[in-house]
Amino acid sequence: MNKITRLAAAFVLSGLLLAAPAAQAAPALLGASANFELEVNEMELEITDDDPRPKGYLYTSGQSDYYFIVWMSSNPTVAAVDGDGRVTGRSAGEATITAITDRGECAACKVTVRKESGNAASKKPALDHTTLNLVIQYNNAHPSQKLQLINTSGSFVYAYQWMSSNPEVATVDPEGLVTAQKPGTTTVTALATNGQALRCAVTVNSDVGKVTLNKRDLLLRTVGSKEALTASVAVEDGVNVPITWVSSNPGVATVDASGVVTAVADGEAKITALSPDGRFDSCSVFVGLAADKYDTEEDLAEELKLPDPYVAVRMNRLS
């Protein structure tokens, strides 16, 4: 069918539609086709005070090489439709939206428009997460998590497109599965058929090469006492990562190349284990009188979790 023939068909089709007593007669005039259909055949829109003109989008599936598609509503006062398949709810009721191609194929969707009753406003569709944190591990280079729409019960709203603002950090597939690629941040957006753009802030971190000490707090009650710290590095089995040990206050506590801490004098120090790529972990060491203030290392750990002003007062009292 050439361009002129198709244009002629459009005029004929328009005449048939105008001659039909109601738009729902179109399917009977033209007939449905297995090659042409809408992605949904039912849609529900709700009119609320915040959204007096709710919108939904209809999309065709199957062949896509049509010269034109005509969209029509059986009851535009209830639900209108534009040339792109965007449906707008106008008043409570039902309408049939019909799409007709230049080849005479057609497909229809039943649209139900409801009006919010009283103060019982139904929740709008949303993503089940507005923030997402993914951590890359040495044995899981591309962690993933699926995002889903919630508050869609009783409606026909779904996400028809998913996008990532920075695919180099994290990608998202057509089903909402977010997959980490490298450390950074990105925003995943889901476009819903009711016109909403739903977003999730995604942060990707990496634990590959992370250094972890066996203790974060250490009490050495007598000068001269020793205890060994061990550092583990998140790398593949068999890979040896050299660790550099540093004391913030060698006058209170020293540490050797094997991680053995030795109490030198009363006070506090911080022992740090550092890897070649700059990853590190630290342990707070309390010696002598400073250590005697705590019954256990767990007590020390709990106090170190207190807000900074309290810790500053405690530190000043010890000095």
CORTA-V323269 format. One line per field, one symbol per residue. phi: phi as a letter, one per 30 degrees, with the letter a starting at -180 (. if undefined). A space follows every 50 residues. Layout:
phi = ???
This chain:
phi = .ddddddddddddddddddddbdddeeddcidbddbacdbcbbbbbdbdd bdbdbbbcbcbidbcddabccbcdaddcbcbcdcidcbdcadkbbccccb cdcidbbbbdcccccechcdddddeaddbcbbcccdcdcadbdbaccbdb icdibcdbdcabbcdbdddacbcdcidcbdcadlbaccccccdcjdccbb dccccbcdidcbddbcbbccdbdjdbaccbccbdbdejdccdcccbcdbd dcbcbcdcjdcbdcaekbabcbcbcdcjdabbbdcccieddddbdbdddd ddddddeeedddddddddd
